[in-house]
Structures are given as structure tokens and as C-alpha cells.
Amino acid sequence: MVDWESALTALEGGIAEVFDTQTFHVYPTAKGASVNDNRIADPDRAGFDFVGSIHFGPAALVPGFSHPATLTVDSRDRGREAPSHEAVITALSTGWPHSIRVEDIVGWKDARYAVAAIPDDGGRRKALFVNRTKVAP
């Protein structure tokens, strides 16, 4: 009989060994004093480094590049074809000291990205949907 949990653990570890080649840093954030304040550094969660991979939208969606499949006559249809997130960061989360949350900031090289969504599929390999931000952690 197949031990699915062991198989999933081995698969996620193998994927991490091959694809997770970039180093990221998490800047945990918390709500400010009022709803109009910017988010602030979260005093209850420390930042940490992790390795993962980053994937940007397809070349057909890069500004300035036209692809027949993405061009439409009706301007209302264009909004439906636009990607909702600039990039997706994927990483194995088993070594993280705490979970990354929506609105935390993730640093990669000189860029900073705000976490917009983290779909939960039950696995230990997380996908962080991110958008570039100018907010300094």
C-alpha cells in the first residue's frame, strides 16, 4: 500500500531541491493604529530568510508586447485577461518559523513585493501571489 503522506513529502522536497534557487526575506507586517495608517512592522513575528522560486507572467502579457490571443475589440474584455498578480513565489514552508500572511512584504534582491493572496491547497509547498510595492518594511 502506498504511504501518500511520505510520497508527498518526498515530492515536495524534490521540487524544492530543483526549483528553489532564490533567497527571499519576509518582513512581517501588522495593521497601523488606524485604518488610514500604513502597515507597520509586526512586533510579534520576526522576519526570516527562505529559499524559493519566483515566476512572472507570460511574455504575452508583458507591457509593450502584443499577442493576437490577448487582443480584443471590446475594452471590457481586456480587464478579464489581465493577470491579477505580478508574480508568484513558491517555496517549501516546512522550515519557516511562522506562516507568511497576506499583506506581509517579501524582499527579493532590491525589490519588495506585497503578498496579495496565499491559496491553500493543503500542501507544505506554498504559493504567494505578490505585487511589487514601494512600501519599505
C-alpha positions, 0 to 999 in steps of 0.5 A: 500500500502506498504511504501518500503522506511520505510520497508527498513529502518526498515530492515536495522536497524534490521540487524544492531541491530543483526549483528553489534557487532564490533567497527571499526575506519576509518582513512581517507586517501588522495593521497601523493604529488606524485604518488610514495608517500604513502597515507597520512592522509586526512586533510579534513575528520576526522576519526570516530568510527562505529559499524559493522560486519566483515566476512572472507572467507570460511574455504575452502579457508583458507591457509593450508586447502584443499577442493576437490571443490577448487582443480584443475589440471590446475594452471590457474584455481586456480587464478579464485577461489581465493577470491579477498578480505580478508574480508568484513565489513558491517555496517549501514552508516546512522550515519557516518559523511562522506562516507568511500572511497576506499583506506581509512584504517579501524582499527579493534582491532590491525589490519588495513585493506585497503578498496579495493572496496565499491559496491553500491547497493543503500542501507544505509547498506554498504559493504567494501571489505578490505585487511589487510595492514601494512600501519599505518594511 
